[in-house]
Amino acid sequence: MGENTKELGQSIQQARNIAGLTQQELCQKTGLSYSTLAKIERGAIKTPSVFTVFKIATVLDISIDELLGAVVDSDYGVHKSKMTSKNGVSFVYFDVNGCLVRFFHTAFGQLAADTGLTSDVVESAFWHYNDAVCRGEITMSEFNKKFSNKLGVDTFDWTQYYMSAIERIDDMYALVEWAASRYRVGLLTNIMPGFIEAMVKAQVLPDVAYDSVVDSTQVKAIKPETEIYRLAEVRSGVDPSSILFVDDSRTNLMAAERRGWKVLWFDVSRPEESSRKIRKTLD
């Protein structure tokens, strides 16, 4: 592990130099302390959290896969000794929106009230650009501009509407914490830039040691596209048949099932029942 840790530090240092940033400048942009970054680059911190690596990759405008390189297989999942369920599950991926958090109706309703439009008009305009921003094809600033132009209103900050509207699903929050103590776990989500980190900081998402975070904006692919599942498999470090995927979209689940994953549909209208079903599958 020591050699791979050193490789990660060297990879970060190289990417930072290519980006033309000093350690101090990267610290300012990521919010990391200078001592933490210095320790990571020289390999003194053996396995920085997935969120730390994600934050660095985002600032350096490099994919997390490129940054981790060969390290991903040895330090981020494969050799962590945890349980395998009776049905062969050793890695669990969770969706975020509609599975771990709720947001849509409240956010659309508030934006509709602020703009004098109806919720259905706001939601319809939203979906025109959601895939593009989640795939990393446009920035949040570009999304806000396109979204507001489509509505015919002054530009606004969708991140603020989203963050003020989301509600954590307590049953799933507890389930993720429980699962993380027993199995390797990860997030596999179509999400906008910076939202995962913001939700963890706001304690809307569990702050557990995720073994993999497959953020659509980082991998430049969205569910149900084949590429995002392929990358999730690589990062899990296990056979596809050992992965359990929990999502509220049947389309996304079917795409995973075709790759040999085990899947469970999450019914956001019945979170307690759904979380019990997931726990029973893993017990």
VENKA-V629631 format. One record per pair of residues at least 6 apart in sequence whose ideal C-beta (glycine too) atoms are under 8 Angstrom apart, sorted by the first residue. I is the first residue (numbers start at 1). J is the second residue. D is the distance in Angstrom with one decimal. If there is no record, write none. Layout:
i->I j->J d->D
i->I j->J d->D
//
This chain:
i->1 j->46 d->6.4
i->1 j->47 d->7.7
i->1 j->74 d->6.6
i->1 j->75 d->6.1
i->1 j->79 d->7.9
i->2 j->43 d->7.0
i->2 j->46 d->7.5
i->4 j->70 d->7.0
i->4 j->71 d->4.7
i->4 j->74 d->4.8
i->4 j->75 d->5.2
i->5 j->43 d->4.6
i->5 j->45 d->7.7
i->5 j->46 d->4.9
i->5 j->47 d->6.9
i->5 j->71 d->7.6
i->5 j->75 d->6.6
i->6 j->42 d->8.0
i->6 j->43 d->4.0
i->7 j->69 d->6.9
i->7 j->70 d->6.6
i->7 j->71 d->5.6
i->8 j->40 d->7.4
i->8 j->43 d->7.5
i->8 j->48 d->7.7
i->8 j->53 d->7.8
i->8 j->67 d->7.8
i->8 j->68 d->6.7
i->8 j->69 d->7.8
i->8 j->71 d->4.6
i->8 j->75 d->7.0
i->9 j->40 d->5.6
i->9 j->41 d->4.4
i->9 j->42 d->5.8
i->9 j->43 d->4.5
i->10 j->41 d->7.6
i->11 j->67 d->5.7
i->11 j->68 d->7.4
i->11 j->69 d->5.7
i->11 j->71 d->7.4
i->12 j->40 d->6.2
i->12 j->41 d->5.7
i->12 j->56 d->5.9
i->12 j->60 d->7.9
i->12 j->67 d->6.6
i->13 j->41 d->4.7
i->15 j->56 d->8.0
i->15 j->60 d->4.7
i->15 j->62 d->5.3
i->15 j->66 d->7.8
i->15 j->67 d->6.2
i->16 j->22 d->8.0
i->16 j->23 d->7.2
i->16 j->26 d->5.4
i->16 j->41 d->7.9
i->16 j->60 d->6.3
i->18 j->60 d->7.9
i->19 j->26 d->8.0
i->19 j->59 d->7.9
i->19 j->60 d->5.0
i->19 j->61 d->6.9
i->21 j->29 d->7.4
i->21 j->59 d->8.0
i->21 j->60 d->7.6
i->23 j->34 d->6.3
i->23 j->37 d->5.5
i->23 j->38 d->6.3
i->23 j->41 d->7.3
i->24 j->34 d->6.4
i->26 j->32 d->7.5
i->26 j->37 d->6.3
i->26 j->56 d->7.1
i->26 j->59 d->6.4
i->26 j->60 d->7.5
i->27 j->33 d->6.6
i->27 j->34 d->5.2
i->27 j->37 d->5.4
i->29 j->59 d->4.5
i->30 j->37 d->7.7
i->30 j->55 d->4.8
i->30 j->56 d->5.9
i->30 j->59 d->5.2
i->31 j->55 d->7.3
i->32 j->52 d->6.9
i->32 j->55 d->7.3
i->32 j->56 d->7.6
i->36 j->45 d->7.0
i->36 j->48 d->8.0
i->36 j->52 d->7.8
i->38 j->44 d->8.0
i->39 j->45 d->4.5
i->40 j->48 d->5.3
i->40 j->52 d->7.5
i->46 j->75 d->7.6
i->47 j->75 d->5.1
i->47 j->76 d->7.3
i->49 j->209 d->6.9
i->50 j->76 d->6.9
i->50 j->209 d->7.8
i->50 j->210 d->5.0
i->50 j->211 d->7.4
i->50 j->212 d->6.9
i->50 j->213 d->4.9
i->51 j->196 d->7.7
i->51 j->197 d->5.9
i->51 j->200 d->6.5
i->51 j->210 d->7.7
i->51 j->213 d->7.2
i->53 j->64 d->6.2
i->53 j->67 d->6.4
i->53 j->68 d->6.7
i->54 j->64 d->5.8
i->54 j->196 d->7.5
i->54 j->197 d->7.0
i->54 j->213 d->5.9
i->54 j->215 d->6.8
i->54 j->218 d->6.9
i->55 j->197 d->6.4
i->56 j->67 d->6.9
i->57 j->63 d->6.6
i->57 j->64 d->4.6
i->57 j->66 d->7.8
i->57 j->67 d->4.7
i->57 j->218 d->6.6
i->58 j->193 d->7.3
i->58 j->194 d->7.2
i->58 j->218 d->7.3
i->60 j->67 d->7.3
i->63 j->218 d->5.8
i->63 j->219 d->6.6
i->63 j->220 d->7.3
i->64 j->213 d->7.7
i->64 j->215 d->7.7
i->64 j->218 d->5.2
i->64 j->219 d->7.7
i->65 j->72 d->7.0
i->65 j->219 d->7.1
i->65 j->231 d->6.7
i->65 j->234 d->7.9
i->65 j->235 d->8.0
i->68 j->76 d->6.6
i->72 j->234 d->7.2
i->72 j->235 d->6.0
i->72 j->237 d->7.9
i->73 j->234 d->7.9
i->73 j->237 d->5.7
i->76 j->211 d->6.2
i->76 j->212 d->6.7
i->76 j->235 d->6.8
i->76 j->237 d->7.8
i->77 j->91 d->7.4
i->77 j->184 d->5.7
i->77 j->186 d->8.0
i->77 j->211 d->4.2
i->77 j->212 d->6.0
i->77 j->235 d->6.4
i->77 j->236 d->6.0
i->77 j->237 d->4.3
i->77 j->238 d->7.8
i->78 j->237 d->3.3
i->78 j->238 d->7.6
i->80 j->184 d->5.8
i->80 j->211 d->6.5
i->82 j->90 d->7.1
i->82 j->182 d->6.1
i->82 j->183 d->5.3
i->82 j->184 d->5.5
i->83 j->90 d->7.2
i->83 j->182 d->4.7
i->83 j->183 d->5.6
i->84 j->90 d->4.3
i->84 j->242 d->7.2
i->85 j->183 d->7.5
i->85 j->281 d->7.1
i->85 j->282 d->5.1
i->85 j->283 d->7.4
i->87 j->262 d->7.1
i->87 j->281 d->6.9
i->88 j->241 d->6.3
i->88 j->242 d->5.6
i->88 j->262 d->7.8
i->89 j->183 d->7.0
i->89 j->242 d->6.1
i->89 j->243 d->7.3
i->89 j->244 d->4.4
i->89 j->262 d->6.1
i->89 j->281 d->7.2
i->89 j->282 d->6.3
i->90 j->183 d->6.3
i->90 j->184 d->6.4
i->90 j->238 d->5.4
i->90 j->242 d->4.6
i->91 j->183 d->6.6
i->91 j->184 d->4.6
i->91 j->185 d->7.2
i->91 j->186 d->7.0
i->91 j->211 d->7.2
i->91 j->212 d->8.0
i->91 j->236 d->4.4
i->91 j->237 d->7.8
i->91 j->238 d->5.0
i->91 j->242 d->6.0
i->91 j->243 d->5.0
i->91 j->244 d->7.3
i->92 j->179 d->5.4
i->92 j->183 d->5.4
i->92 j->184 d->7.5
i->92 j->185 d->4.9
i->92 j->186 d->7.4
i->92 j->243 d->7.6
i->92 j->244 d->4.8
i->92 j->245 d->7.8
i->92 j->246 d->6.9
i->92 j->282 d->7.1
i->93 j->185 d->7.6
i->93 j->186 d->5.0
i->93 j->187 d->7.0
i->93 j->188 d->4.1
i->93 j->212 d->7.6
i->93 j->214 d->7.4
i->93 j->232 d->6.2
i->93 j->236 d->7.5
i->93 j->243 d->6.4
i->93 j->244 d->7.2
i->93 j->245 d->4.8
i->93 j->246 d->7.1
i->94 j->100 d->6.0
i->94 j->172 d->7.5
i->94 j->176 d->6.1
i->94 j->185 d->7.0
i->94 j->186 d->7.4
i->94 j->187 d->5.8
i->94 j->188 d->7.1
i->94 j->246 d->5.1
i->95 j->187 d->7.8
i->95 j->188 d->6.4
i->95 j->189 d->5.6
i->95 j->245 d->7.9
i->95 j->246 d->6.4
i->95 j->247 d->4.0
i->95 j->248 d->6.3
i->95 j->249 d->7.4
i->95 j->252 d->7.1
i->95 j->266 d->7.2
i->96 j->187 d->6.1
i->96 j->189 d->4.1
i->96 j->191 d->5.9
i->96 j->196 d->7.1
i->96 j->199 d->7.5
i->96 j->205 d->7.0
i->97 j->103 d->6.5
i->97 j->104 d->7.7
i->97 j->189 d->6.9
i->97 j->190 d->7.5
i->97 j->191 d->7.2
i->97 j->248 d->7.9
i->98 j->104 d->7.9
i->98 j->247 d->8.0
i->98 j->248 d->3.7
i->98 j->249 d->7.4
i->98 j->266 d->7.3
i->98 j->268 d->5.2
i->99 j->169 d->7.4
i->99 j->172 d->6.5
i->99 j->246 d->6.1
i->99 j->247 d->6.1
i->99 j->248 d->5.0
i->99 j->266 d->4.7
i->99 j->268 d->7.2
i->100 j->168 d->6.9
i->100 j->169 d->5.9
i->100 j->172 d->5.1
i->100 j->173 d->7.0
i->100 j->176 d->6.9
i->100 j->204 d->8.0
i->100 j->205 d->6.0
i->100 j->206 d->8.0
i->101 j->166 d->4.7
i->101 j->167 d->6.4
i->101 j->168 d->5.6
i->101 j->169 d->6.3
i->101 j->199 d->6.8
i->101 j->204 d->5.7
i->101 j->205 d->7.2
i->102 j->166 d->6.7
i->102 j->167 d->4.8
i->102 j->169 d->6.5
i->102 j->268 d->6.5
i->103 j->162 d->5.9
i->103 j->165 d->4.8
i->103 j->166 d->4.1
i->103 j->167 d->7.2
i->104 j->123 d->7.5
i->105 j->119 d->7.5
i->106 j->165 d->4.0
i->106 j->167 d->7.7
i->107 j->161 d->4.7
i->107 j->162 d->5.6
i->107 j->164 d->7.7
i->107 j->165 d->3.7
i->107 j->166 d->7.8
i->108 j->119 d->4.8
i->108 j->122 d->4.8
i->108 j->123 d->4.9
i->108 j->126 d->7.1
i->109 j->119 d->5.3
i->110 j->161 d->6.0
i->110 j->164 d->7.3
i->110 j->165 d->6.5
i->111 j->117 d->7.9
i->111 j->122 d->5.2
i->111 j->156 d->7.2
i->111 j->158 d->8.0
i->111 j->161 d->5.4
i->112 j->118 d->5.8
i->112 j->119 d->4.5
i->112 j->121 d->7.3
i->112 j->122 d->4.8
i->114 j->156 d->7.6
i->115 j->122 d->7.2
i->115 j->151 d->6.2
i->115 j->153 d->4.7
i->117 j->151 d->6.2
i->117 j->153 d->7.6
i->121 j->151 d->7.2
i->122 j->151 d->6.7
i->125 j->147 d->6.1
i->125 j->150 d->4.1
i->125 j->151 d->5.2
i->126 j->147 d->6.5
i->128 j->146 d->7.6
i->128 j->147 d->7.9
i->128 j->150 d->6.0
i->129 j->138 d->7.1
i->129 j->143 d->5.4
i->129 j->146 d->5.0
i->129 j->147 d->5.7
i->129 j->150 d->7.5
i->131 j->190 d->7.8
i->131 j->222 d->6.0
i->132 j->138 d->4.9
i->132 j->143 d->7.4
i->133 j->139 d->7.5
i->133 j->140 d->6.7
i->133 j->142 d->7.6
i->133 j->143 d->4.1
i->133 j->192 d->5.4
i->133 j->193 d->7.2
i->133 j->217 d->7.5
i->134 j->190 d->4.5
i->134 j->191 d->6.2
i->134 j->192 d->6.0
i->134 j->216 d->4.7
i->134 j->217 d->6.4
i->134 j->222 d->5.3
i->135 j->216 d->6.0
i->135 j->217 d->7.2
i->135 j->220 d->6.0
i->135 j->221 d->6.5
i->135 j->222 d->5.1
i->136 j->193 d->7.2
i->136 j->216 d->7.1
i->136 j->217 d->4.1
i->136 j->218 d->7.1
i->136 j->220 d->5.0
i->137 j->220 d->7.8
i->138 j->146 d->7.2
i->139 j->193 d->6.9
i->140 j->158 d->7.2
i->140 j->159 d->6.3
i->140 j->192 d->6.3
i->140 j->193 d->5.4
i->140 j->194 d->7.3
i->143 j->158 d->6.6
i->143 j->192 d->7.3
i->144 j->155 d->5.5
i->144 j->156 d->6.4
i->144 j->157 d->6.2
i->144 j->158 d->5.6
i->145 j->155 d->5.7
i->147 j->156 d->7.9
i->147 j->158 d->6.4
i->148 j->154 d->6.5
i->148 j->155 d->4.3
i->148 j->156 d->5.8
i->158 j->192 d->7.7
i->159 j->192 d->7.4
i->159 j->194 d->7.4
i->159 j->195 d->7.4
i->159 j->198 d->7.5
i->162 j->192 d->7.5
i->162 j->195 d->7.0
i->163 j->198 d->6.2
i->163 j->199 d->7.8
i->163 j->202 d->6.7
i->166 j->199 d->6.9
i->166 j->204 d->5.7
i->167 j->204 d->7.7
i->168 j->203 d->7.6
i->168 j->204 d->4.5
i->168 j->205 d->7.2
i->169 j->268 d->7.2
i->169 j->271 d->4.9
i->170 j->271 d->7.8
i->171 j->271 d->4.5
i->171 j->272 d->5.1
i->171 j->274 d->7.6
i->171 j->275 d->4.0
i->172 j->266 d->7.5
i->172 j->271 d->6.3
i->172 j->274 d->7.9
i->172 j->275 d->5.6
i->173 j->205 d->7.8
i->173 j->206 d->5.5
i->174 j->275 d->7.6
i->175 j->275 d->4.7
i->175 j->278 d->6.0
i->175 j->279 d->6.2
i->176 j->185 d->6.6
i->176 j->205 d->8.0
i->176 j->206 d->4.5
i->176 j->208 d->6.4
i->177 j->206 d->5.1
i->177 j->208 d->6.0
i->178 j->279 d->7.0
i->179 j->185 d->5.3
i->179 j->278 d->7.9
i->179 j->282 d->6.4
i->180 j->206 d->7.2
i->180 j->208 d->3.9
i->180 j->209 d->6.6
i->180 j->210 d->7.5
i->182 j->282 d->7.2
i->183 j->282 d->6.7
i->184 j->211 d->4.3
i->184 j->212 d->7.9
i->184 j->236 d->7.1
i->184 j->238 d->7.6
i->185 j->208 d->6.8
i->185 j->210 d->6.1
i->185 j->211 d->6.2
i->186 j->210 d->5.4
i->186 j->211 d->5.4
i->186 j->212 d->3.4
i->186 j->213 d->6.2
i->186 j->214 d->6.5
i->186 j->232 d->7.2
i->186 j->235 d->7.0
i->186 j->236 d->6.8
i->187 j->196 d->6.6
i->187 j->205 d->7.7
i->187 j->210 d->6.1
i->187 j->212 d->7.6
i->187 j->213 d->5.0
i->187 j->214 d->6.6
i->187 j->215 d->7.5
i->188 j->212 d->7.9
i->188 j->214 d->4.5
i->188 j->223 d->7.3
i->188 j->228 d->7.3
i->188 j->232 d->5.2
i->188 j->245 d->6.7
i->188 j->247 d->7.8
i->189 j->196 d->7.2
i->189 j->214 d->7.1
i->189 j->215 d->6.6
i->189 j->216 d->6.5
i->189 j->223 d->8.0
i->190 j->216 d->4.7
i->190 j->222 d->4.6
i->190 j->223 d->5.5
i->191 j->215 d->5.8
i->191 j->216 d->5.8
i->191 j->217 d->6.7
i->192 j->217 d->6.8
i->193 j->217 d->4.8
i->196 j->205 d->6.9
i->196 j->213 d->6.5
i->196 j->215 d->5.9
i->199 j->205 d->4.3
i->200 j->206 d->7.8
i->200 j->207 d->5.2
i->211 j->235 d->7.8
i->211 j->236 d->7.4
i->212 j->232 d->6.8
i->212 j->235 d->4.0
i->212 j->236 d->6.0
i->214 j->228 d->6.4
i->214 j->231 d->6.1
i->214 j->232 d->4.7
i->214 j->235 d->6.5
i->216 j->222 d->4.6
i->216 j->223 d->7.4
i->216 j->228 d->6.5
i->219 j->227 d->7.1
i->219 j->228 d->5.8
i->219 j->231 d->5.2
i->221 j->227 d->4.1
i->221 j->228 d->4.1
i->221 j->231 d->7.3
i->222 j->228 d->6.3
i->223 j->229 d->7.6
i->223 j->247 d->7.5
i->223 j->249 d->7.2
i->223 j->251 d->8.0
i->223 j->252 d->4.3
i->223 j->255 d->6.6
i->224 j->249 d->7.8
i->224 j->251 d->5.3
i->224 j->252 d->5.0
i->224 j->254 d->7.4
i->224 j->255 d->3.6
i->225 j->255 d->7.9
i->226 j->255 d->7.4
i->229 j->255 d->6.3
i->229 j->256 d->5.9
i->229 j->259 d->5.4
i->229 j->261 d->7.6
i->230 j->259 d->7.9
i->232 j->243 d->7.6
i->233 j->240 d->5.6
i->233 j->243 d->7.0
i->233 j->259 d->7.1
i->236 j->242 d->7.8
i->236 j->243 d->5.7
i->239 j->260 d->7.9
i->240 j->259 d->5.3
i->240 j->260 d->3.9
i->240 j->261 d->5.5
i->241 j->260 d->5.1
i->241 j->261 d->7.5
i->241 j->262 d->7.3
i->243 j->256 d->7.7
i->243 j->261 d->4.6
i->243 j->262 d->6.7
i->244 j->261 d->7.2
i->244 j->262 d->4.6
i->244 j->263 d->7.2
i->244 j->264 d->6.6
i->244 j->281 d->6.8
i->244 j->282 d->7.3
i->245 j->252 d->7.9
i->245 j->253 d->6.5
i->245 j->256 d->4.5
i->245 j->261 d->5.1
i->245 j->262 d->7.2
i->245 j->263 d->5.0
i->245 j->264 d->7.4
i->246 j->263 d->7.7
i->246 j->264 d->5.1
i->246 j->266 d->5.4
i->246 j->278 d->5.9
i->247 j->253 d->5.2
i->247 j->256 d->7.6
i->247 j->263 d->7.3
i->247 j->265 d->7.1
i->247 j->266 d->6.4
i->248 j->265 d->7.0
i->248 j->266 d->4.7
i->248 j->267 d->7.4
i->248 j->268 d->5.6
i->250 j->265 d->6.2
i->253 j->263 d->4.2
i->253 j->264 d->7.7
i->253 j->265 d->6.0
i->254 j->263 d->7.8
i->256 j->263 d->5.3
i->257 j->263 d->5.0
i->262 j->281 d->7.9
i->264 j->274 d->7.8
i->264 j->277 d->6.5
i->264 j->278 d->5.7
i->264 j->281 d->6.3
i->265 j->274 d->7.8
i->266 j->274 d->4.8
i->266 j->278 d->7.7
i->267 j->273 d->6.9
i->267 j->274 d->4.9
i->268 j->274 d->7.9
//
